[in-house]
Amino acid sequence: MNNGKAYTGIDVFRIAAALLIIAIHTSPLSSYSETGDFILTRITGRIAVPFFFMVSGFFLISGYSRNYGKLKAFIKNTALIYGIAIAGYIPLNIYNGYFAMDNLLPNIIKDIVFDGTMYHLWYLPAAITGAAAAWLLTERLGLRKAFVIAALLYAIGLFGDSYYGIAEKLPVAEKIYACIFEISDYTRNGIFFAPVFFVLGGIIAGKAIRISLKGCIIGFAASFSLMLIEGMALHGIGIQRHDSMYIMLLPCLYFLFSALTFWRGPRLLLLKTSAMIIYIIHPMVIVVVRLLAKILGLQVLLIENSIIHYLAVSAVTISVSMLASLLYRKVKKKKPAFHKSMDRAWLELDMNNLKHNVEALSKAMPHDCELMAVVKAGAYGHGLFEVSSYVNRLGVKVFAVATIEEGIELRRFGIVGEILILGYTDPERAKELCKYNLTQTLIDFNYAVCLNSQGFNVKAHIKIDTGMHRLGFDVYETAHILEVFSLDKLKIYGIYTHLCSSDSLSEDAADFTRRQIEKFYELLELLKNNGAELPKIHIQSTYGLLNYPELKCNYIRAGVSLYGVLSTPNSETRLQLDLRPVLSLKSKIILIRKIKSGESMGYGRAFTANRDSLLAILPVGYADGFPRNLSCGNGEVIIRGCRAPTAGRICMDQLAVDITDIPGAAVGDIATLIGKDGQEELSAPEAADNSATITNELLSRMGARLKIVERQ
Ligand SMILES: *Cc1c(COP(=O)(O)O)cnc(C)c1O
């Protein structure tokens, strides 16, 4: 389910960090202010490299899962990039006279292992050592203890870096550091510097500590300010040997990185690749820009003004890097990548159909009425994030969910706009309702009073029971309803009722529904006459809109229709909309079995072949949402455009279908359990009907274990 919830903020900040690193190596403010330059390049810029370490730690190490394969792949990739970079910089090394130094061999080894053969390349060996060290520590000791050890290493590093002036005064310490500096020029390396940031990334990934976005921003602002003070003070008293490591760098990055994890959205792989290339090539660009300026006689323009120099280097570096990563992506795309999400069973979402449904519903509503997208139960199994963020981008600003958790998730996804919780929330959670700006349904008078007494300002809609007798104030309870308007902590933004038989056009049902609607409007009239200022009103869900389209309300609470289906096949409705199904459920054949006539298959031997048969095994079962009621031929799937009935009982994680009549069916073939393949279509309402339920239930149980693949 995590598919679409990528860490957009982290990807974007990679570029900011890369630009800071260019700044460190070009000193953009040096023409103007030495102090300004120090603050930018020797303090602020120090955020960049640890940020990259944390990104790697975030994806490699977490409290939940440690995948040794991922670590190996990371080390292999980093080593490969390092190798290419070393080779790429050899011409520059020659130009700089690198190979003319004394004790060449030991120095080259030292550089390759610690310091880098070019001044910025130390990052790559440090990433390898840091990742391995952090991994070992967390593996042996757990995240917290690993953090303590890594922080101690960092402390040792500090006294060889920004705090060196203190260590220098102690003869023993000075000796020890002298030894360290024999091996590595700085303590800013893979042993003393990198591990703590890898572990910190892992701590955030494991959500060992939870802070709100606001908390993160305040924390960052505070620790960043303290870091500026720390840096200026150390600089002022002149004890820095180097200026990469500050005490406040740790909280600073912790808060910054945590804040960035709130910004979720699409994965921006182009930025990821570009940031890496920017990092690797910018020193080369600096040299090229200098050479070009010399050749063209543009030193005054391109070199002497530090800001213009920085901008020129950045512009060239970014352009080249973006181009290179575009090219790289093109080349990589050529070979059809194995789609990890489609290895077993998955949901495919047709986003164009979702867009079409939003438009079709919006057109069918009175023009001052707004669509409230009902995305409860993981957007009816379609993926809360995928659906909500997509329709939010289309302009839908009002959402309905069933629980406070779903509401909070929407906010974490970055959804802005109204979020109405249709169901019950414990009044004890009023603080969260307030904090996440969620709107709570008031289910009766006692509930409203209790919620009001919690002392937090909460937005609310009053629910009126006009005959369903589930949630809501009794429609005749006028005095209580009026009183709710004057409760000081509750802000009433809406009032609504729910129809319980609007899906049926039978005379009986229609009479009942009309009475429900009348009672609701009578109540509104009464409230108005008693001086209440009417908030937004809403009555209809999907069938309410389709069968009573003439009602003038502020919202339509569209659920099942948003997903392009109705609750039952052949639903008769007064208004007929062109709705298009969004979801398909797919799997693939992993095994084909030959069964002789008379042999049986599966639990309880419920399938016995009455002819020599071919059975295909699909790795999908009722735990994925495909109902067990569809066993033994009650349900079908589509393979190669033909229907194949289920054979035997559907298991939790597997099922079998009879493919004897499908010529050529082979292992690897896609099986469509819900959706279209060629001319055949198996709709969700049909599958629901065959399993004796309605589409809503079938869909809402879908997906908990399935990957989601979006198609445009
Ligand atoms: C689920 C729900 C809806 C959406 O119903 P659909 O029939 O799926 O459109 C609307 N209102 C309430 C109160 C609901 O609980």
The ligand as an SDF file (V2000), in Angstrom:
LIG
                    3D

 15 15  0  0  0  0  0  0  0  0999 V2000
  -20.6320    5.5600    3.1330 C   0  0  0  0  0  0  0  0  0  0  0  0
  -21.4890    6.7050    3.2320 C   0  0  0  0  0  0  0  0  0  0  0  0
  -21.8040    7.4590    2.0830 C   0  0  0  0  0  0  0  0  0  0  0  0
  -21.3830    7.0550    0.6920 C   0  0  0  0  0  0  0  0  0  0  0  0
  -22.3320    6.1420    0.1870 O   0  0  0  0  0  0  0  0  0  0  0  0
  -22.2970    5.5890   -1.2900 P   0  0  0  0  0  0  0  0  0  0  0  0
  -23.5490    4.8580   -1.4270 O   0  0  0  0  0  0  0  0  0  0  0  0
  -21.1220    4.7010   -1.3960 O   0  0  0  0  0  0  0  0  0  0  0  0
  -22.1850    6.7460   -2.1960 O   0  0  0  0  0  0  0  0  0  0  0  0
  -22.5400    8.6050    2.2630 C   0  0  0  0  0  0  0  0  0  0  0  0
  -22.9770    8.9850    3.4930 N   0  0  0  0  0  0  0  0  0  0  0  0
  -22.7200    8.2630    4.5970 C   0  0  0  0  0  0  0  0  0  0  0  0
  -23.2310    8.7480    5.9030 C   0  0  0  0  0  0  0  0  0  0  0  0
  -21.9840    7.0940    4.5010 C   0  0  0  0  0  0  0  0  0  0  0  0
  -21.7300    6.3950    5.6130 O   0  0  0  0  0  0  0  0  0  0  0  0
  1  2  1  0
  2  3  1  0
  2 14  2  0
  3  4  1  0
  3 10  2  0
  4  5  1  0
  5  6  1  0
  6  7  2  0
  6  8  1  0
  6  9  1  0
 10 11  1  0
 11 12  2  0
 12 13  1  0
 12 14  1  0
 14 15  1  0
M  END
$$$$
